[in-house]
Amino acid sequence: MKKFSIFLVLFIVGINLSAQNKSVSQKNSLKDVVAGVEVLEVKEGESSKELELSAKDMQWWHDAKFGLFIHWGLYSIVGKGEWNMFTSRVDIREYKKLADQFSAEKFNAKAWAQCAKDAGMKYMVLTARHHDGFSLWDSPGSFDHFTSMNSAAKKDIVAEYTKACRDAGLGVGLYYSPLDWRFPGFFFPEMYRENAEQLRDQTYAQVAELMKNYGKIDVLWYDGGGDAWLGLGGLKYGMGGVGWSRRPSNEKYEGKPLYEPLKLNAMVRKYQPKVVINNRSGFKGDFKSREMEIGDFDNSNAWEKCGTMGTGWGYLAGKTEPYPLKKLLTQLSNIVCRGGNFLLNVGPRPDGQIEPAQVARLKEMGDWLKKYGECIYGTQGGPVLPTKFYGATSTSKAIYIHVWDWPADHKITIRGLCGIKSGKALTVDNVSVAVAEDTVEISCFDIKKDNLLSIIKLELYNR
């Protein structure tokens, strides 16, 4: 178990890790702005030790740290984001006609995979089917045959995507939403029980197709699944003028169970024994998905922060400029220092091409990681807890201090660290590192104007 061995070595050399032996609350102020959508709270799912992967099977995912998320579908044609069908109350008959415009003439799965590799990413996740119900593969289980094979493209996008991922040496991830706005039974599962059961049956059939027909799948990324999501968080009607409201977040869904997530994911394990599963199907899964906030430090539970390069997930016409490089690198660093992975999203154009400006920004991230990736890949968050100015990652041989913003006096003092052999800056900053007993003092004499992050490597004694 790699995670245990790293911290055993750190303990042996005398580093005080008492704070890291429990979940530590350390909030982060960085947030993503997601246009027009309130993200529902994901409840703690049902547990099953038989279904959860071992630490050994999860290690590749922990080591990878950085992945590419891709939101692409019919909503890209409209250019108002992936929730447009719902937020604009589009007639499902009119929405279906968008498939006639989905030609995907510039879709190139190899180019997508190359973009991810150039960015230094180790895995990809594609929205095989979002909440609108449109499936990017040849799916016999799709209600009303609402698939890319029956669109103008007449392509199995998932088939081309999974092959390109593997050919590029990347982990293959598929996003699937059990939620489908075309089904009244989703919104009123008691009243339209038969329809809700049809929705459930579609979920089982389609998840089976994805797990059986496309070779080894490394990540299954659910969204909108589990009974807690039924009614989009629980539609309630109160008499006496109260009207419609959402079920309070502290109230559980009390209707007849629908999805049976342990049964669903037992089927997944039958076809894909080692696939890494997130927590958005009603099953606890192998890792937790964080969305709006980076959140707390946690190096004892697997988690991943998904985030955007700009203001949305699906393509937003006229709003495609990516965040500055410093912001994106700081997010990556901040997340990894807190013990998580970063799944960074792009929303390709309607024709399937990723925005050139976003491709270029991702390449810049990859160029930085080629130089300093040792402080990201294969590390663990800690042992120093994150502050406003810095955080840390570590291996059995070194601790890496990530400085996001230098204090006003350009000095950082870290106490409680023993066993430090030496220290030096990996980045080009003019930095001095002084080690005395259990204290490390870092001073920066010259901060470059184009400074992105300062990385200081503290080498440990071998024992």
CORVENDA-V164561 format. One record per helix or strand of 2 or more residues. SS is the DSSP state (h for helix, s for strand). FROM is the first residue (numbers start at 1). TO is the last residue. If there is no record, write none. Layout:
ss->SS from->FROM to->TO
ss->SS from->FROM to->TO
//
This chain:
ss->h from->2 to->12
ss->h from->18 to->21
ss->h from->55 to->64
ss->s from->66 to->70
ss->h from->75 to->78
ss->h from->84 to->87
ss->h from->92 to->101
ss->h from->109 to->118
ss->s from->123 to->129
ss->h from->143 to->145
ss->h from->148 to->150
ss->h from->157 to->167
ss->s from->171 to->176
ss->h from->184 to->187
ss->h from->193 to->213
ss->s from->219 to->222
ss->h from->227 to->229
ss->s from->235 to->238
ss->s from->243 to->246
ss->h from->261 to->271
ss->s from->276 to->278
ss->s from->287 to->290
ss->s from->303 to->308
ss->h from->325 to->337
ss->s from->341 to->346
ss->h from->356 to->375
ss->s from->380 to->381
ss->s from->390 to->394
ss->s from->398 to->403
ss->s from->411 to->415
ss->s from->420 to->425
ss->s from->430 to->436
ss->s from->439 to->446
ss->s from->454 to->460
//
